[in-house]
């Protein structure tokens, strides 16, 4: 059975896209069929992270608008058989994404992939809300252990909770053991306690 995981963050620059690329590669290396769906319209990054920046011809919106078929737009990642990318459109904005079409596209991807990993746009605006309406099976909230990012993460969780979505799991990125030991940085457990969310990693 296919499983859809959306990774979101309250702000940009926390390492969300890198996290997804690595999880996708790890799942593919374990023998699973995986699609990374980049929905960060106008600011796509997955193609560069996966070494595919020169291979993108068609993107997510091309498929949604009927310009090309889904199979035509999916790009294989040579280093990880079983891993594919559907890139975000580079020159557009979040409002161009139709949530109903996104849900239909995800249902089609579920027919051929075991895991669909959705790289959501950073921040709490229209793009974030589109991802919340995607029908994902699981949400992961990614934060870094600084006050600003934790505050934005809390706001993201509040929006998700208001929409009656299942509580997200928490991933705390960019921890520095030396700073934690000196008391200059919160540890992951403290961040999870502040946000009252289950700590995934």
N, C-alpha and C positions, 0 to 999 in steps of 0.2 A: 504494500500500500504506500502511495506517495505521501510525502510529508513536507509541508511548507513552513519555513522559518524566516521571519522578517527580523532584521537587525536595525534598530533605530537608536538615535541619540538626541539629546536635547540641544546640542550644539555641534558645530563642525570641528574638524581637526582632532578628533579623539582616537582615530585609528580604526573606524568602523569598516571601511572598505578593505583595509589590509587584513583585518580579522576575518572577514567573509572569504576573501581570496584564499587564505590559509586553511580555513575550515573546509572549503570546497575541495581544495587540493588533497587534504587529508582523507576526506570521505571517498574521493575518486581513487586514491592510492589504496584504499581498503576494499576496492572492488565495487563501489556503488556508482550508479548513474546519477549525475548531479548537473543541475543547471543553475548558474548564477544569473539572476535577473537584476540588472542595474536600472533602477528607476530614478536616479538622481539626474533629472533632465537639465541639460545645460552645463552640468559639472561632472560628467561621467569620469570614472577613474579605473574601473575594473579592466578595461581594455589595456591600459598602460601597465597595471599591476601584473596582469597575466601575459604580458609580452605580445599582445594582439593588436596594438594600436594601428598597425598598417593593414589589418585584415578586415576592419569594419567597413562593410559596404551598405548594409541595411541595418536598421535599428528597431527598437521597441515600437516606436510610433509608426514606422513603415508597416509593421505587421498589423498593428491595430487599425490602421487606415486602409488596409487592403492593398498597399503598394507592392507587397511581396508576401509569399507564404512563410509560415513559421520556420520550416526546415531550411529555407533559403537564408534566413537571418541568423540562425544559430551558428556559432563559431566553435569549432573544436579547439581544445587546448592541447597542443601536441605533447607537452611534457607529462600530461595526466590523462591518459585514455579514460573516457567515461565522463570527463568534465567538459561542459559547454558553457558558452556565454551568450546571452542576449543583451547587447549593449544599449545603453540609454542614448537618446537623441542628444546631439551635441549643441545644437543651436535652437533652443526653444526654452519654454518655462514650464513650471509645474502644472499650471492650469490647463496645459494641453493634454494632460493625462486624464482619460475618462475612467473613473473607478469601476464602472460596469464592464467596460472592455478589458480592464486589467484583470478582473475576476474571471472572465471568460478565458483570457489568455492563460492564466494560471491553471485553470481546469484542463486546458489542452496540454500544457507542459506536464501535468500529473499523469497523463496517459503514457508518457515515454520516459519519465525520470522518477527515481526513487526519492530524491531530495530536490526541492527548489529553494534556493537561498536568495532572499530579496534584500538587496542593498538599497535601503531607503534614503531619501535626502535628509541632510542634517537640518536641525531646527524644528520649529513647531507650527509651521505655516501649512499651506495647502498640500504640498507634497507629502508631509508627514501624515496628514489626515487621510489622504488617499491610501496610504499604506495601511492605516488602521482599518480601512474598509475593504481590504484585499481578501479577507477570509482566511488569513494565515492560521495554521494550526498552533503556532508558538511564536511569541515575541521575545526577543532578547534586547534588553536595554544596556547600552555600552556607555560607560562613563570613565573619566579619569578622576583621581582622588584629590581634586582641588575644589575649593568652595564654590566657584562659579559653575563648574560643570555639574557638581552634585545638585546645586540648586536648579539648574536647567533640567537635569534628569528627573528631579522630583516633580517639576511642572509637567514633563512628558508623561510620567506615570499618572498624575492626576487626570490628565486628558484621557488616557487609556481607561482609567478606572471609571470615569464619568460615562464612557461609552459601553460599560459593562463587559469589557474584554477580560480574558483570563490574565491574572497577574503575570507580568513578564519576569523572566529570570534576569539576573544581573551579572554583567561581566565588568570588572574593574581593570582598566588598561593602564600601562605606563607606571607601574609601581616601581619605586626605588628603595631597596632594602636599607641602604645607608640613611636615607632621609626618614624612613619609617622609624629606624632605631634611634635617631636623634630627636624624634618627636616633631619634625618639620612636615611630615606627610602622614595622612591617615592610612591605616592598613585596609585591606579589602573588607575585612569583617566589620570594621567601624562604619565604612560606607554603606554596607548592606544593612546594618542596624539603623543608620540614619534614615535610609529610604524604606525600611521595612519590607525588603524584597529578598527572595531566596538567592543566595550567591551561587552562581554557576561556575565561575572561575576568575 
